[in-house]
Amino acid sequence: VSTQSTGFTSTAFPMSRHSVSIFVGNLDLNTRLSDLEDFFEPTNVKIDRVELKNGFAFVFVQDGAEEAVRYLTGRRLAGKEVRVEIARGDGRIKRREEKKK
């Protein structure tokens, strides 16, 4: 299922109770859902949902979120190095320094 309205795109898959949100920032404004799905494909994570806004996205995955973030950090999508972080439940980004505590 995919929806698009006023610069916001979301696609939903059967949702797990244990989804983790991954923030992906510094996206090219022309990034599509399929681009993000392709970007995450090598990580082998199961994507539950993608919320794509102009320049950033939240990708909700089941198991393997931390490993996916480590793998994708520093990689490029559409010619731009993207920022990949585990998102906090309150919508703020969990910084790398905080993860070390």
Gaussian input, Z-matrix of N, CA and C with variables (Angstrom, degrees):
# hf/3-21g

backbone

0 1
 N
 C     1     B1
 C     2     B2     1     A1
 N     3     B3     2     A2     1     D1
 C     4     B4     3     A3     2     D2
 C     5     B5     4     A4     3     D3
 N     6     B6     5     A5     4     D4
 C     7     B7     6     A6     5     D5
 C     8     B8     7     A7     6     D6
 N     9     B9     8     A8     7     D7
 C    10    B10     9     A9     8     D8
 C    11    B11    10    A10     9     D9
 N    12    B12    11    A11    10    D10
 C    13    B13    12    A12    11    D11
 C    14    B14    13    A13    12    D12
 N    15    B15    14    A14    13    D13
 C    16    B16    15    A15    14    D14
 C    17    B17    16    A16    15    D15
 N    18    B18    17    A17    16    D16
 C    19    B19    18    A18    17    D17
 C    20    B20    19    A19    18    D18
 N    21    B21    20    A20    19    D19
 C    22    B22    21    A21    20    D20
 C    23    B23    22    A22    21    D21
 N    24    B24    23    A23    22    D22
 C    25    B25    24    A24    23    D23
 C    26    B26    25    A25    24    D24
 N    27    B27    26    A26    25    D25
 C    28    B28    27    A27    26    D26
 C    29    B29    28    A28    27    D27
 N    30    B30    29    A29    28    D28
 C    31    B31    30    A30    29    D29
 C    32    B32    31    A31    30    D30
 N    33    B33    32    A32    31    D31
 C    34    B34    33    A33    32    D32
 C    35    B35    34    A34    33    D33
 N    36    B36    35    A35    34    D34
 C    37    B37    36    A36    35    D35
 C    38    B38    37    A37    36    D36
 N    39    B39    38    A38    37    D37
 C    40    B40    39    A39    38    D38
 C    41    B41    40    A40    39    D39
 N    42    B42    41    A41    40    D40
 C    43    B43    42    A42    41    D41
 C    44    B44    43    A43    42    D42
 N    45    B45    44    A44    43    D43
 C    46    B46    45    A45    44    D44
 C    47    B47    46    A46    45    D45
 N    48    B48    47    A47    46    D46
 C    49    B49    48    A48    47    D47
 C    50    B50    49    A49    48    D48
 N    51    B51    50    A50    49    D49
 C    52    B52    51    A51    50    D50
 C    53    B53    52    A52    51    D51
 N    54    B54    53    A53    52    D52
 C    55    B55    54    A54    53    D53
 C    56    B56    55    A55    54    D54
 N    57    B57    56    A56    55    D55
 C    58    B58    57    A57    56    D56
 C    59    B59    58    A58    57    D57
 N    60    B60    59    A59    58    D58
 C    61    B61    60    A60    59    D59
 C    62    B62    61    A61    60    D60
 N    63    B63    62    A62    61    D61
 C    64    B64    63    A63    62    D62
 C    65    B65    64    A64    63    D63
 N    66    B66    65    A65    64    D64
 C    67    B67    66    A66    65    D65
 C    68    B68    67    A67    66    D66
 N    69    B69    68    A68    67    D67
 C    70    B70    69    A69    68    D68
 C    71    B71    70    A70    69    D69
 N    72    B72    71    A71    70    D70
 C    73    B73    72    A72    71    D71
 C    74    B74    73    A73    72    D72
 N    75    B75    74    A74    73    D73
 C    76    B76    75    A75    74    D74
 C    77    B77    76    A76    75    D75
 N    78    B78    77    A77    76    D76
 C    79    B79    78    A78    77    D77
 C    80    B80    79    A79    78    D78
 N    81    B81    80    A80    79    D79
 C    82    B82    81    A81    80    D80
 C    83    B83    82    A82    81    D81
 N    84    B84    83    A83    82    D82
 C    85    B85    84    A84    83    D83
 C    86    B86    85    A85    84    D84
 N    87    B87    86    A86    85    D85
 C    88    B88    87    A87    86    D86
 C    89    B89    88    A88    87    D87
 N    90    B90    89    A89    88    D88
 C    91    B91    90    A90    89    D89
 C    92    B92    91    A91    90    D90
 N    93    B93    92    A92    91    D91
 C    94    B94    93    A93    92    D92
 C    95    B95    94    A94    93    D93
 N    96    B96    95    A95    94    D94
 C    97    B97    96    A96    95    D95
 C    98    B98    97    A97    96    D96
 N    99    B99    98    A98    97    D97
 C   100   B100    99    A99    98    D98
 C   101   B101   100   A100    99    D99
 N   102   B102   101   A101   100   D100
 C   103   B103   102   A102   101   D101
 C   104   B104   103   A103   102   D102
 N   105   B105   104   A104   103   D103
 C   106   B106   105   A105   104   D104
 C   107   B107   106   A106   105   D105
 N   108   B108   107   A107   106   D106
 C   109   B109   108   A108   107   D107
 C   110   B110   109   A109   108   D108
 N   111   B111   110   A110   109   D109
 C   112   B112   111   A111   110   D110
 C   113   B113   112   A112   111   D111
 N   114   B114   113   A113   112   D112
 C   115   B115   114   A114   113   D113
 C   116   B116   115   A115   114   D114
 N   117   B117   116   A116   115   D115
 C   118   B118   117   A117   116   D116
 C   119   B119   118   A118   117   D117
 N   120   B120   119   A119   118   D118
 C   121   B121   120   A120   119   D119
 C   122   B122   121   A121   120   D120
 N   123   B123   122   A122   121   D121
 C   124   B124   123   A123   122   D122
 C   125   B125   124   A124   123   D123
 N   126   B126   125   A125   124   D124
 C   127   B127   126   A126   125   D125
 C   128   B128   127   A127   126   D126
 N   129   B129   128   A128   127   D127
 C   130   B130   129   A129   128   D128
 C   131   B131   130   A130   129   D129
 N   132   B132   131   A131   130   D130
 C   133   B133   132   A132   131   D131
 C   134   B134   133   A133   132   D132
 N   135   B135   134   A134   133   D133
 C   136   B136   135   A135   134   D134
 C   137   B137   136   A136   135   D135
 N   138   B138   137   A137   136   D136
 C   139   B139   138   A138   137   D137
 C   140   B140   139   A139   138   D138
 N   141   B141   140   A140   139   D139
 C   142   B142   141   A141   140   D140
 C   143   B143   142   A142   141   D141
 N   144   B144   143   A143   142   D142
 C   145   B145   144   A144   143   D143
 C   146   B146   145   A145   144   D144
 N   147   B147   146   A146   145   D145
 C   148   B148   147   A147   146   D146
 C   149   B149   148   A148   147   D147
 N   150   B150   149   A149   148   D148
 C   151   B151   150   A150   149   D149
 C   152   B152   151   A151   150   D150
 N   153   B153   152   A152   151   D151
 C   154   B154   153   A153   152   D152
 C   155   B155   154   A154   153   D153
 N   156   B156   155   A155   154   D154
 C   157   B157   156   A156   155   D155
 C   158   B158   157   A157   156   D156
 N   159   B159   158   A158   157   D157
 C   160   B160   159   A159   158   D158
 C   161   B161   160   A160   159   D159
 N   162   B162   161   A161   160   D160
 C   163   B163   162   A162   161   D161
 C   164   B164   163   A163   162   D162
 N   165   B165   164   A164   163   D163
 C   166   B166   165   A165   164   D164
 C   167   B167   166   A166   165   D165
 N   168   B168   167   A167   166   D166
 C   169   B169   168   A168   167   D167
 C   170   B170   169   A169   168   D168
 N   171   B171   170   A170   169   D169
 C   172   B172   171   A171   170   D170
 C   173   B173   172   A172   171   D171
 N   174   B174   173   A173   172   D172
 C   175   B175   174   A174   173   D173
 C   176   B176   175   A175   174   D174
 N   177   B177   176   A176   175   D175
 C   178   B178   177   A177   176   D176
 C   179   B179   178   A178   177   D177
 N   180   B180   179   A179   178   D178
 C   181   B181   180   A180   179   D179
 C   182   B182   181   A181   180   D180
 N   183   B183   182   A182   181   D181
 C   184   B184   183   A183   182   D182
 C   185   B185   184   A184   183   D183
 N   186   B186   185   A185   184   D184
 C   187   B187   186   A186   185   D185
 C   188   B188   187   A187   186   D186
 N   189   B189   188   A188   187   D187
 C   190   B190   189   A189   188   D188
 C   191   B191   190   A190   189   D189
 N   192   B192   191   A191   190   D190
 C   193   B193   192   A192   191   D191
 C   194   B194   193   A193   192   D192
 N   195   B195   194   A194   193   D193
 C   196   B196   195   A195   194   D194
 C   197   B197   196   A196   195   D195
 N   198   B198   197   A197   196   D196
 C   199   B199   198   A198   197   D197
 C   200   B200   199   A199   198   D198
 N   201   B201   200   A200   199   D199
 C   202   B202   201   A201   200   D200
 C   203   B203   202   A202   201   D201
 N   204   B204   203   A203   202   D202
 C   205   B205   204   A204   203   D203
 C   206   B206   205   A205   204   D204
 N   207   B207   206   A206   205   D205
 C   208   B208   207   A207   206   D206
 C   209   B209   208   A208   207   D207
 N   210   B210   209   A209   208   D208
 C   211   B211   210   A210   209   D209
 C   212   B212   211   A211   210   D210
 N   213   B213   212   A212   211   D211
 C   214   B214   213   A213   212   D212
 C   215   B215   214   A214   213   D213
 N   216   B216   215   A215   214   D214
 C   217   B217   216   A216   215   D215
 C   218   B218   217   A217   216   D216
 N   219   B219   218   A218   217   D217
 C   220   B220   219   A219   218   D218
 C   221   B221   220   A220   219   D219
 N   222   B222   221   A221   220   D220
 C   223   B223   222   A222   221   D221
 C   224   B224   223   A223   222   D222
 N   225   B225   224   A224   223   D223
 C   226   B226   225   A225   224   D224
 C   227   B227   226   A226   225   D225
 N   228   B228   227   A227   226   D226
 C   229   B229   228   A228   227   D227
 C   230   B230   229   A229   228   D228
 N   231   B231   230   A230   229   D229
 C   232   B232   231   A231   230   D230
 C   233   B233   232   A232   231   D231
 N   234   B234   233   A233   232   D232
 C   235   B235   234   A234   233   D233
 C   236   B236   235   A235   234   D234
 N   237   B237   236   A236   235   D235
 C   238   B238   237   A237   236   D236
 C   239   B239   238   A238   237   D237
 N   240   B240   239   A239   238   D238
 C   241   B241   240   A240   239   D239
 C   242   B242   241   A241   240   D240
 N   243   B243   242   A242   241   D241
 C   244   B244   243   A243   242   D242
 C   245   B245   244   A244   243   D243
 N   246   B246   245   A245   244   D244
 C   247   B247   246   A246   245   D245
 C   248   B248   247   A247   246   D246
 N   249   B249   248   A248   247   D247
 C   250   B250   249   A249   248   D248
 C   251   B251   250   A250   249   D249
 N   252   B252   251   A251   250   D250
 C   253   B253   252   A252   251   D251
 C   254   B254   253   A253   252   D252
 N   255   B255   254   A254   253   D253
 C   256   B256   255   A255   254   D254
 C   257   B257   256   A256   255   D255
 N   258   B258   257   A257   256   D256
 C   259   B259   258   A258   257   D257
 C   260   B260   259   A259   258   D258
 N   261   B261   260   A260   259   D259
 C   262   B262   261   A261   260   D260
 C   263   B263   262   A262   261   D261
 N   264   B264   263   A263   262   D262
 C   265   B265   264   A264   263   D263
 C   266   B266   265   A265   264   D264
 N   267   B267   266   A266   265   D265
 C   268   B268   267   A267   266   D266
 C   269   B269   268   A268   267   D267
 N   270   B270   269   A269   268   D268
 C   271   B271   270   A270   269   D269
 C   272   B272   271   A271   270   D270
 N   273   B273   272   A272   271   D271
 C   274   B274   273   A273   272   D272
 C   275   B275   274   A274   273   D273
 N   276   B276   275   A275   274   D274
 C   277   B277   276   A276   275   D275
 C   278   B278   277   A277   276   D276
 N   279   B279   278   A278   277   D277
 C   280   B280   279   A279   278   D278
 C   281   B281   280   A280   279   D279
 N   282   B282   281   A281   280   D280
 C   283   B283   282   A282   281   D281
 C   284   B284   283   A283   282   D282
 N   285   B285   284   A284   283   D283
 C   286   B286   285   A285   284   D284
 C   287   B287   286   A286   285   D285
 N   288   B288   287   A287   286   D286
 C   289   B289   288   A288   287   D287
 C   290   B290   289   A289   288   D288
 N   291   B291   290   A290   289   D289
 C   292   B292   291   A291   290   D290
 C   293   B293   292   A292   291   D291
 N   294   B294   293   A293   292   D292
 C   295   B295   294   A294   293   D293
 C   296   B296   295   A295   294   D294
 N   297   B297   296   A296   295   D295
 C   298   B298   297   A297   296   D296
 C   299   B299   298   A298   297   D297
 N   300   B300   299   A299   298   D298
 C   301   B301   300   A300   299   D299
 C   302   B302   301   A301   300   D300

   B1=1.4532
   B2=1.5160
   B3=1.3045
   B4=1.4524
   B5=1.5158
   B6=1.3270
   B7=1.4536
   B8=1.5078
   B9=1.3400
   B10=1.4451
   B11=1.5172
   B12=1.3414
   B13=1.4522
   B14=1.5175
   B15=1.2893
   B16=1.4557
   B17=1.5260
   B18=1.3041
   B19=1.4554
   B20=1.5112
   B21=1.3061
   B22=1.4626
   B23=1.5037
   B24=1.3230
   B25=1.4552
   B26=1.5186
   B27=1.3047
   B28=1.4538
   B29=1.5116
   B30=1.2979
   B31=1.4427
   B32=1.5133
   B33=1.3106
   B34=1.4604
   B35=1.5121
   B36=1.3101
   B37=1.4467
   B38=1.5247
   B39=1.2985
   B40=1.4658
   B41=1.5315
   B42=1.3314
   B43=1.4586
   B44=1.5224
   B45=1.3024
   B46=1.4551
   B47=1.5263
   B48=1.3283
   B49=1.4617
   B50=1.5186
   B51=1.3045
   B52=1.4584
   B53=1.5228
   B54=1.3072
   B55=1.4558
   B56=1.5143
   B57=1.3276
   B58=1.4573
   B59=1.5214
   B60=1.3225
   B61=1.4530
   B62=1.5287
   B63=1.3150
   B64=1.4613
   B65=1.5245
   B66=1.3322
   B67=1.4556
   B68=1.5223
   B69=1.3261
   B70=1.4646
   B71=1.5250
   B72=1.3240
   B73=1.4590
   B74=1.5117
   B75=1.3225
   B76=1.4672
   B77=1.5202
   B78=1.3354
   B79=1.4620
   B80=1.5224
   B81=1.3063
   B82=1.4500
   B83=1.5240
   B84=1.3163
   B85=1.4666
   B86=1.5286
   B87=1.3184
   B88=1.4694
   B89=1.5265
   B90=1.3346
   B91=1.4598
   B92=1.5222
   B93=1.3236
   B94=1.4702
   B95=1.5214
   B96=1.3112
   B97=1.4696
   B98=1.5193
   B99=1.3085
   B100=1.4671
   B101=1.5282
   B102=1.3465
   B103=1.4668
   B104=1.5268
   B105=1.3400
   B106=1.4670
   B107=1.5222
   B108=1.3142
   B109=1.4621
   B110=1.5222
   B111=1.3329
   B112=1.4686
   B113=1.5329
   B114=1.3315
   B115=1.4594
   B116=1.5338
   B117=1.3360
   B118=1.4640
   B119=1.5309
   B120=1.3164
   B121=1.4612
   B122=1.5274
   B123=1.3379
   B124=1.4725
   B125=1.5292
   B126=1.3290
   B127=1.4646
   B128=1.5215
   B129=1.3175
   B130=1.4697
   B131=1.5190
   B132=1.3444
   B133=1.4622
   B134=1.5259
   B135=1.3181
   B136=1.4604
   B137=1.5172
   B138=1.3281
   B139=1.4589
   B140=1.5198
   B141=1.3457
   B142=1.4630
   B143=1.5197
   B144=1.3396
   B145=1.4660
   B146=1.5173
   B147=1.3309
   B148=1.4594
   B149=1.5206
   B150=1.3295
   B151=1.4625
   B152=1.5236
   B153=1.3286
   B154=1.4578
   B155=1.5196
   B156=1.3186
   B157=1.4585
   B158=1.5206
   B159=1.3269
   B160=1.4605
   B161=1.5216
   B162=1.3253
   B163=1.4554
   B164=1.5152
   B165=1.3342
   B166=1.4641
   B167=1.5209
   B168=1.3286
   B169=1.4668
   B170=1.5174
   B171=1.3273
   B172=1.4491
   B173=1.5168
   B174=1.3184
   B175=1.4607
   B176=1.5209
   B177=1.3185
   B178=1.4573
   B179=1.5246
   B180=1.3306
   B181=1.4577
   B182=1.5204
   B183=1.3179
   B184=1.4582
   B185=1.5195
   B186=1.2727
   B187=1.4668
   B188=1.5278
   B189=1.3291
   B190=1.4617
   B191=1.5093
   B192=1.3189
   B193=1.4625
   B194=1.5281
   B195=1.3281
   B196=1.4736
   B197=1.5250
   B198=1.3246
   B199=1.4661
   B200=1.5326
   B201=1.3223
   B202=1.4627
   B203=1.5244
   B204=1.3277
   B205=1.4664
   B206=1.5256
   B207=1.3342
   B208=1.4770
   B209=1.5301
   B210=1.3187
   B211=1.4670
   B212=1.5292
   B213=1.3371
   B214=1.4664
   B215=1.5240
   B216=1.3268
   B217=1.4645
   B218=1.5226
   B219=1.3311
   B220=1.4634
   B221=1.5160
   B222=1.3163
   B223=1.4720
   B224=1.5280
   B225=1.3253
   B226=1.4609
   B227=1.5216
   B228=1.3199
   B229=1.4631
   B230=1.5148
   B231=1.3070
   B232=1.4703
   B233=1.5314
   B234=1.3477
   B235=1.4507
   B236=1.5209
   B237=1.3310
   B238=1.4610
   B239=1.5228
   B240=1.3399
   B241=1.4646
   B242=1.5236
   B243=1.3127
   B244=1.4583
   B245=1.5169
   B246=1.3028
   B247=1.4642
   B248=1.5251
   B249=1.3202
   B250=1.4658
   B251=1.5335
   B252=1.3360
   B253=1.4648
   B254=1.5257
   B255=1.3294
   B256=1.4576
   B257=1.5237
   B258=1.3251
   B259=1.4648
   B260=1.5205
   B261=1.3091
   B262=1.4635
   B263=1.5146
   B264=1.3065
   B265=1.4594
   B266=1.5079
   B267=1.3421
   B268=1.4546
   B269=1.5220
   B270=1.3340
   B271=1.4530
   B272=1.5156
   B273=1.3417
   B274=1.4553
   B275=1.5202
   B276=1.3078
   B277=1.4537
   B278=1.5254
   B279=1.3236
   B280=1.4616
   B281=1.5250
   B282=1.3026
   B283=1.4581
   B284=1.5212
   B285=1.3112
   B286=1.4549
   B287=1.5257
   B288=1.3466
   B289=1.4570
   B290=1.5318
   B291=1.3331
   B292=1.4711
   B293=1.5127
   B294=1.3314
   B295=1.4568
   B296=1.5245
   B297=1.3274
   B298=1.4578
   B299=1.5157
   B300=1.3443
   B301=1.4793
   B302=1.4963
   A1=106.93
   A2=117.19
   A3=121.10
   A4=109.14
   A5=117.20
   A6=121.36
   A7=108.78
   A8=116.47
   A9=120.55
   A10=108.38
   A11=116.95
   A12=121.27
   A13=108.98
   A14=117.00
   A15=124.76
   A16=114.64
   A17=117.64
   A18=121.39
   A19=115.07
   A20=119.02
   A21=122.21
   A22=108.52
   A23=116.34
   A24=120.67
   A25=108.49
   A26=116.65
   A27=120.74
   A28=108.67
   A29=115.65
   A30=120.23
   A31=107.10
   A32=116.95
   A33=120.43
   A34=110.15
   A35=114.25
   A36=123.35
   A37=105.29
   A38=120.35
   A39=119.56
   A40=109.94
   A41=116.86
   A42=122.80
   A43=112.49
   A44=115.52
   A45=122.84
   A46=108.76
   A47=116.67
   A48=120.34
   A49=110.70
   A50=118.39
   A51=122.16
   A52=112.65
   A53=118.20
   A54=120.45
   A55=111.31
   A56=115.00
   A57=122.69
   A58=106.85
   A59=116.03
   A60=121.24
   A61=110.16
   A62=115.78
   A63=122.41
   A64=107.39
   A65=116.05
   A66=122.00
   A67=108.68
   A68=116.63
   A69=121.87
   A70=106.31
   A71=116.66
   A72=121.45
   A73=112.96
   A74=114.15
   A75=122.96
   A76=111.53
   A77=116.03
   A78=120.54
   A79=110.93
   A80=115.72
   A81=121.04
   A82=107.83
   A83=117.58
   A84=121.08
   A85=113.32
   A86=117.41
   A87=121.00
   A88=112.70
   A89=118.20
   A90=121.88
   A91=109.98
   A92=116.13
   A93=122.29
   A94=109.79
   A95=114.79
   A96=120.54
   A97=110.76
   A98=116.46
   A99=119.72
   A100=111.62
   A101=117.40
   A102=120.61
   A103=110.52
   A104=116.27
   A105=120.19
   A106=111.42
   A107=116.97
   A108=120.20
   A109=109.93
   A110=117.30
   A111=121.36
   A112=111.23
   A113=116.68
   A114=122.28
   A115=110.70
   A116=116.51
   A117=121.37
   A118=113.08
   A119=118.86
   A120=121.78
   A121=114.42
   A122=120.55
   A123=119.21
   A124=114.05
   A125=118.10
   A126=120.94
   A127=112.04
   A128=117.43
   A129=123.24
   A130=114.23
   A131=118.35
   A132=120.04
   A133=108.73
   A134=116.29
   A135=121.30
   A136=108.14
   A137=116.64
   A138=122.02
   A139=109.06
   A140=115.36
   A141=120.95
   A142=111.15
   A143=115.68
   A144=119.48
   A145=108.88
   A146=115.80
   A147=121.98
   A148=107.73
   A149=115.39
   A150=121.15
   A151=106.61
   A152=116.04
   A153=122.53
   A154=109.94
   A155=115.38
   A156=122.76
   A157=106.59
   A158=117.69
   A159=120.35
   A160=110.74
   A161=116.10
   A162=121.35
   A163=116.28
   A164=118.70
   A165=120.07
   A166=109.87
   A167=115.02
   A168=120.33
   A169=109.39
   A170=115.03
   A171=122.45
   A172=106.56
   A173=115.93
   A174=122.06
   A175=106.51
   A176=116.78
   A177=122.47
   A178=108.29
   A179=115.56
   A180=121.08
   A181=109.96
   A182=115.55
   A183=120.11
   A184=108.00
   A185=119.69
   A186=123.15
   A187=111.34
   A188=115.40
   A189=120.30
   A190=115.64
   A191=118.26
   A192=120.48
   A193=112.01
   A194=117.57
   A195=120.46
   A196=110.94
   A197=116.37
   A198=120.12
   A199=110.91
   A200=116.63
   A201=120.51
   A202=110.37
   A203=116.92
   A204=120.43
   A205=110.01
   A206=116.79
   A207=119.55
   A208=110.87
   A209=117.24
   A210=121.10
   A211=111.73
   A212=117.00
   A213=121.27
   A214=113.86
   A215=117.72
   A216=120.24
   A217=110.38
   A218=115.43
   A219=121.21
   A220=114.18
   A221=117.76
   A222=120.73
   A223=109.94
   A224=113.50
   A225=120.43
   A226=110.54
   A227=114.15
   A228=121.97
   A229=106.31
   A230=117.19
   A231=123.00
   A232=111.21
   A233=115.77
   A234=120.29
   A235=115.56
   A236=118.23
   A237=121.07
   A238=110.12
   A239=116.01
   A240=119.07
   A241=107.32
   A242=115.69
   A243=119.73
   A244=111.07
   A245=115.28
   A246=122.44
   A247=107.27
   A248=116.74
   A249=121.30
   A250=107.45
   A251=117.04
   A252=122.75
   A253=109.51
   A254=116.55
   A255=120.50
   A256=106.63
   A257=117.31
   A258=121.06
   A259=109.47
   A260=115.94
   A261=121.20
   A262=109.40
   A263=116.26
   A264=121.46
   A265=113.50
   A266=117.00
   A267=119.99
   A268=111.88
   A269=117.51
   A270=121.52
   A271=114.36
   A272=117.68
   A273=119.59
   A274=109.38
   A275=115.46
   A276=120.70
   A277=109.34
   A278=115.72
   A279=121.94
   A280=107.59
   A281=116.71
   A282=122.26
   A283=111.03
   A284=116.16
   A285=120.69
   A286=111.68
   A287=117.55
   A288=120.93
   A289=110.10
   A290=116.91
   A291=120.78
   A292=111.20
   A293=118.26
   A294=121.63
   A295=111.06
   A296=118.08
   A297=121.87
   A298=112.42
   A299=117.51
   A300=121.27
   A301=111.84
   D1=133.80
   D2=-179.78
   D3=-138.78
   D4=137.48
   D5=177.57
   D6=-131.21
   D7=153.76
   D8=178.40
   D9=-146.00
   D10=131.99
   D11=177.05
   D12=-158.63
   D13=136.73
   D14=175.12
   D15=37.61
   D16=55.51
   D17=176.09
   D18=77.91
   D19=6.10
   D20=-179.95
   D21=-120.13
   D22=127.96
   D23=179.15
   D24=-125.61
   D25=138.15
   D26=178.73
   D27=-139.00
   D28=142.61
   D29=172.11
   D30=-130.71
   D31=139.77
   D32=-176.28
   D33=-122.91
   D34=142.24
   D35=174.97
   D36=-120.46
   D37=170.74
   D38=176.53
   D39=-53.78
   D40=122.48
   D41=-171.20
   D42=-84.46
   D43=139.26
   D44=175.67
   D45=-96.38
   D46=152.50
   D47=176.04
   D48=-69.61
   D49=-17.52
   D50=-173.12
   D51=-112.04
   D52=33.94
   D53=178.85
   D54=-71.38
   D55=143.87
   D56=176.01
   D57=-117.44
   D58=137.12
   D59=-179.19
   D60=-92.25
   D61=129.31
   D62=176.08
   D63=-111.62
   D64=125.07
   D65=176.14
   D66=-84.69
   D67=132.14
   D68=175.89
   D69=-124.45
   D70=112.87
   D71=-176.26
   D72=-115.50
   D73=173.05
   D74=-178.47
   D75=64.22
   D76=34.87
   D77=178.47
   D78=-78.87
   D79=146.60
   D80=170.57
   D81=-61.38
   D82=142.60
   D83=-177.49
   D84=-64.01
   D85=-16.86
   D86=178.89
   D87=-94.77
   D88=8.49
   D89=-179.47
   D90=-63.16
   D91=134.59
   D92=179.17
   D93=-111.37
   D94=166.44
   D95=177.44
   D96=-56.04
   D97=-43.09
   D98=-178.73
   D99=-63.21
   D100=-31.90
   D101=176.34
   D102=-63.73
   D103=-44.08
   D104=178.90
   D105=-66.68
   D106=-40.99
   D107=178.29
   D108=-61.36
   D109=-41.87
   D110=177.22
   D111=-65.82
   D112=-39.11
   D113=179.76
   D114=-61.78
   D115=-39.76
   D116=-178.48
   D117=-84.07
   D118=-15.60
   D119=-175.01
   D120=-51.76
   D121=-44.98
   D122=-178.48
   D123=-64.22
   D124=-15.86
   D125=-178.38
   D126=-81.46
   D127=-15.65
   D128=-179.06
   D129=61.49
   D130=21.14
   D131=175.44
   D132=-80.91
   D133=151.53
   D134=176.11
   D135=-90.28
   D136=116.44
   D137=-179.36
   D138=-83.49
   D139=126.47
   D140=175.78
   D141=-89.66
   D142=-42.34
   D143=-174.52
   D144=-159.17
   D145=150.14
   D146=174.85
   D147=-128.57
   D148=129.30
   D149=173.15
   D150=-115.71
   D151=111.94
   D152=-174.22
   D153=-111.31
   D154=123.53
   D155=177.39
   D156=-118.90
   D157=172.01
   D158=178.67
   D159=-63.67
   D160=108.87
   D161=175.18
   D162=92.89
   D163=-7.49
   D164=177.88
   D165=-156.35
   D166=167.04
   D167=179.53
   D168=-151.50
   D169=158.32
   D170=168.04
   D171=-116.33
   D172=123.79
   D173=179.68
   D174=-111.97
   D175=118.32
   D176=-178.15
   D177=-96.02
   D178=122.06
   D179=-176.06
   D180=-125.97
   D181=162.87
   D182=175.14
   D183=-87.28
   D184=-119.52
   D185=-177.63
   D186=-72.56
   D187=151.26
   D188=172.55
   D189=93.09
   D190=14.83
   D191=-177.33
   D192=-61.70
   D193=-46.95
   D194=-178.80
   D195=-61.36
   D196=-42.92
   D197=179.04
   D198=-65.00
   D199=-39.13
   D200=178.55
   D201=-63.66
   D202=-42.85
   D203=178.92
   D204=-61.53
   D205=-46.13
   D206=178.86
   D207=-59.77
   D208=-43.20
   D209=-178.27
   D210=-66.66
   D211=-40.71
   D212=-172.91
   D213=-86.11
   D214=-19.00
   D215=-179.80
   D216=-59.72
   D217=130.54
   D218=179.48
   D219=86.15
   D220=-6.14
   D221=179.87
   D222=-82.54
   D223=163.23
   D224=-177.82
   D225=-110.21
   D226=144.58
   D227=175.24
   D228=-132.82
   D229=123.38
   D230=-177.79
   D231=54.38
   D232=39.56
   D233=175.10
   D234=82.65
   D235=-0.67
   D236=-178.73
   D237=-117.64
   D238=138.11
   D239=173.47
   D240=-73.63
   D241=121.47
   D242=-176.80
   D243=-96.49
   D244=155.98
   D245=176.88
   D246=-96.19
   D247=128.00
   D248=-177.75
   D249=-127.79
   D250=120.21
   D251=-176.89
   D252=-143.46
   D253=152.23
   D254=169.88
   D255=-72.47
   D256=129.37
   D257=178.63
   D258=-86.73
   D259=147.33
   D260=175.60
   D261=-79.43
   D262=159.51
   D263=178.12
   D264=-60.91
   D265=-27.30
   D266=-178.88
   D267=-88.70
   D268=8.69
   D269=176.36
   D270=92.68
   D271=-10.42
   D272=177.22
   D273=-83.38
   D274=159.96
   D275=-177.18
   D276=-88.30
   D277=132.95
   D278=176.21
   D279=-80.82
   D280=111.80
   D281=-177.08
   D282=-72.26
   D283=153.00
   D284=179.83
   D285=-57.08
   D286=-38.98
   D287=-178.14
   D288=-62.53
   D289=-38.45
   D290=-178.85
   D291=-68.21
   D292=-31.34
   D293=-178.71
   D294=-67.82
   D295=-25.50
   D296=-177.59
   D297=-74.73
   D298=-20.30
   D299=-178.76
   D300=-70.34

